[in-house]
Amino acid sequence: MSSPTIVDDPEKGTVEVVLPTLPALSQPSQDSTVINLSRPAADDEKKATDLTALPSLVQRSKPAAAAKPKRRVSRWVAFQLWFNTYRKFFCIVVALNGTGLLLAALNIWKYPRQYTGAFVLGNLLFAILMRNELFGRLLYLIVNTCFAKWSPLWLRLGLTSALQHLGGIHSGCALSGFGWLIFRVTLIFIDHKDNHDAVLIMGVITNLAVAISIGSAFPWVRNTHHNIFERHHRFIGWLGLLSTWVFVVLGDSYDLDTHSWNPNGIRVIRQQDFWFAFGMTVFILIPWFTVREVAVDIEVPSPKVAIVRFERGMQQGLLARISRSSIMEYHAFGIISEGTHAKYHYLICGVQGDFTRSLVNDPPTHLWTRQLKFAGVSNTSTLYKRGIRVCTGTGLGAALSTCLQSPDCALPSISALTQDLYCRYLIWIGSDQEKTFGPTISGLIHRHIGPERMCLWDSKARGGRPDVMKLVKETYYSWGAEVVFITSNYQGNKEIMEGCKASGIPAFGTLWDF
């Protein structure tokens, strides 16, 4: 199956970096795993001297004469990665709703036939809730506060996986709600003599709106036609919400026994589906109340990247949505910040589509953003004492804060592994790193991350890319890590996740919703 092209998503890597299997590496050490990004790019003589001084790790990184065959993983490992928590959540939600729907259709379970609207809107409310920034931040806060470091590793890994894959509940509930909606309209069609035509018409319109909104969110559409996805999923979704309100009010106001309208609003308010629709509306509107146009400074160190600087600091593991307009074309990027006390935070925007290209070619002075940021899986890194952050290219944007806001510490001895430390080791693989990403990013790295806590692999300076899995494994055991977080493109993420799963290393990579 061909790899999808992901546009402007920091958790999915916005620079295409292929990670082939290359010759073996020597074990990374404090002195041999860092390339000094602060040296002048034009100083060829000094660069040659620095490269000559690097030990065998660099010298052995030259491409081999014959390419090594690609690693193959067992079908069991591949299946485990495919049937992840996202798909488990999805299957559980759909199976439960499908069972209830079947029992209702066979008239075995009477309740859903009488209160079908509650099943429709209850599912849609949960679907919206799983993608709501405020609700997501609350879940991450509870988990990070209550379970950090003291709880068993298997529990922390399970909680991280559950938070990362909440999208499975989102997709499952949305599809299930659509199924119940079809069932609801079907019942109205069957009893069309007792129902008013207006109720039936609004039911059909609501079905069409929800169907288009769900269809536009399929991965192929979302990943290859981002603007089509956003416009249809958002605006048709809003139309679906409006038609849902009309459908609910009409359905609850029409008396099936007397075949007349009951304009009593108290009757409508007392119905379950009214409050589900109210909850849906509130959670959809909350993020939009935080939208602001803010001043930005944009640094363009190379034609490939724009570094966008905003006022105020942020906690690690958050992502920002930005746009040139108030309601259109919001794109998500990982936030780089030295901490909540910092004066600025930054976004690395790699050129992939029209929006990111315009940031380089025509840098704006202001951008629209939601002040309420949403949490990514990196936010759970505080659950772990020691971890490794692996990223390629502009994936650094989603990874760097985790390492910047980690206290500096020395490599652990065996006895130190039990201490309450939460250090992060950074492995960043990219080409011509300082020239591409500029002095701002390299300055943040060198000010806050000691050489014993990072491996900056410049594939241009080192003459090729590393054997990534070997580098990760050796760092994982020498660093005494509990978990690995990965931000790469589709192929790179797949390779590292397969290698970690086969080696028994707990890892969380970029998620492509199915």
Secondary structure, DSSP 8 states (H G I E B T S, - for coil): -------S-GGG-SS-------S------TTTSB--TTS-TT-HHHHHHHHHHS-HHHHTTS--SS--------HHHHHHHHS-HHHHHHHHHHHHHHHHHHHHHTTS--HHHHSHHHHHHHHHHHHHHHT-HHHHHHHHHHHHHHHTTTS-HHHHHHHHHHHHTTHHHHHHHHHHHHHHHHHHHHHHHHTTTTS-HHHHHHHHHHHHHHHHHHHTTSHHHHHH-HHHHHHIIIIIHHHHHHHHHHHHHHHHHEETTTTEE---HHHHHTSHHHHHHHHHHHHHHGGGGGEEEEE-EEEEEETTEEEEEEES---TTEEEEEESSSSS--EEEEEEES-TT-SEEEEEEE--SHHHHHHHHS--SEEEEESS-EE-GGGGGGG-SEEEEEEEGGGHHHHHHHHHTS-------TGGGGSS--EEEEEEEESSHHHHHHHHHHHHHHHHS-GGGEEEEETTTTTS---HHHHHHHHHHHHT-SEEEEE--HHHHHHHHHHHHHHT--EE------
